[in-house]
Amino acid sequence: YNTSTCPLGHFCQDRIATACPKGTFNNVTGQTTVTSCKSCLNGYVALSESSASCSICSKGAYCPNTTSQILCPKGTFNNLTGQTSENSCKTCTAGTFLTCNNSNKFELACNRGGHDGICYRCHDQCHKCDIDGETCIECQHNMYLYNSTCVDQCPENYVEKAYGRVVGNICELPLQYNAIVV
């Protein structure tokens, strides 16, 4: 290589092209010194060597430095680019549900982490709900889940099961009703 042919993302000395390190970039050909490799700004990354530019940190992730992009932890989301702290990864509050990557997926599909979701409001009786906002998965305090709705009392032949929890109580058939008849 010579000074006119040294490629983007590199600097050349003694006819040898050396890649700019991770976290840096060089967007000009023919450079001859390591100082030609410029550092990415906060919120931007160069995840590989020999970058000609930096990329903004993606939604669903945060970039604590210019060389790493980390997915938001399981059960959280981030719908902003250029974030530098795990604090930018948020959870939905009780009574809301999370959609992932602008898709109509059930809340648990978001629990893999690294999502750019949005929190939507559930029906008032739901503590957690499905994507429609009306189908309850878990009920508010002093309510019981019965057929995907929240009720004050369980119907006849059902038992209220609290399992010692403040929320998430359910209506269950007693064991004798669940027995299989042979």
N, C-alpha and C positions, 0 to 999 in steps of 0.2 A: 504494500500500500504506500501511496505517497500522500502528501498533504491535500491534493485535489480529489483523491478517491477514497479517503477514509470515510467509512459509512456512518450514517446516523446511529446514535446510541453507543458510539465508540470514540476513542481518541487513538491516534497512531503516533508511535515513536519508533524510530529505526526500522520503518517499513512493517511494523507489527501492530495489528489492530487489537486494542484491549477494550473489552466491554465495560461500559459504565456500570458501577455496582447497583444492586437493588436499592430502591429508594431515591435514585437519581435518574436524570435523563440528559440527553444531548440531541437537540433538534437541528443541528447544523453539521453538514459534511465537512471533511477536511480539517478537523480539529486535532491538535497535537499534544495537549496537556490534560492531565486528570482534572484540572479545574474547569475544563469544558463541560464536565458532568455536573449539572446543577441539581441541588436537592429539591424534591417535591415540597410543595406547601403543606401545611397542616390540613388534614381532611382529604388529601390526595395520596396515591400510592403508585409505586413502580414495583410490581411484584416479581419481576424477573430482571436479570441483567440485560444490558444493551437496549434499554428503553429509549425511544425517541420522544416520548411524552409521558406525563403522569395521568392517571385516571382518577376521577373523583370517587371517593369511597361509596360503595353501593348502598341502596336501601336494604334493610334487613341485616346490616352489618355496622361495625364501627372500626376505625383505623387508629389505634393508639400511637402509631408511628408511620413512617413513610414506606415501610417494608412489609407490613402485615395488615390483612383485612380479616376480621374475626366475625363470624356469624353471631347474631344475637342469641342468647341462651334459649334453651327449650322453653316454650310457653310465653315468649316475649316477641315483640315486633318493633320495627323502626321504619317509618315511612318517609324518612328524610335522607338525602345524600350528604356526604361530607362530614359525617359524625366521627368524633375522635374518642368518645368515652362509652363504656358499657352502660352508663347512666342514661344514654339516649335510647336504650332498649326498654320498652314499656310493656306493662301488662294491662289487660282490660280490667276495669273495676267490676265488682260484683254487680250483677244485673245487666251485664253487657256480654256480647260474644265477639269473637275475633274472626275475621275472614282473612284469608291469606292470599297475597299476590293478586288481589282484585278478582278472586274466584269465589264461587259459591260452594265452599267446602265447609264441612262440619268443623266445629271448634277444635276437636282433638287432632285434626289434620295439621293444625298450626303448631302443635307441640314439638315438632322436630327442631324448631328454632330457625333463625335467619329469615324472617318474613317481614314483608312491608305491609302488614295488615292494617285494618281499620276496625275500631270498636264500634259496634252498633248496639242499640238499646234492646233489651229483652222485654217481654211482657212484664208488667209490674209484679206479678206473683212469682216469676222465675228468678232464681239466683243464678242459674246457668241455663242456656237455651241453645237450640239448634239454629241453623242459618235463617230460618223463617222468622225468628224472634218470638214466635208464639208457642212452639213445641218445647216444653220445659224438660230439662234434664235433671235439674236440682231446684228445690223450692226455697223460698224465703223462710225465715224464722217462723215457727209455729204453724207451718203448712206441711202437707204431705203430698208426695208425688203419686198420682194415680192415672194410668193411661196417658202419660205425657202432659197432664195438666196438674195444677196445684189446687188442692182442696183443703178446707178447714178441718174436715173430719173424713175419715175413710168410710166408704160405703159398707153396707151390711155384709157380714161374713169376712171382712178384711180387718187386719190388725195394724194399728199404728206402730211403726218401728222407728225409733229415734236414734238408736245406736249411740247414744250419748253425745250426739252432735247438735250444734246450734242450728245448722242448715243441713239439707240433704236427707230429711226424713222421708220415709216411703210408706205406702200402704201395701201390705203383704197378705196373701192368703195363709191361714194357719197350715201347719204340716198336714193335718188330716185332709184338707182340701187339695193339697198338692200330690197326695198319694196316687200312684198309678194303679188302676184297677186291672187285674189280670183275668 
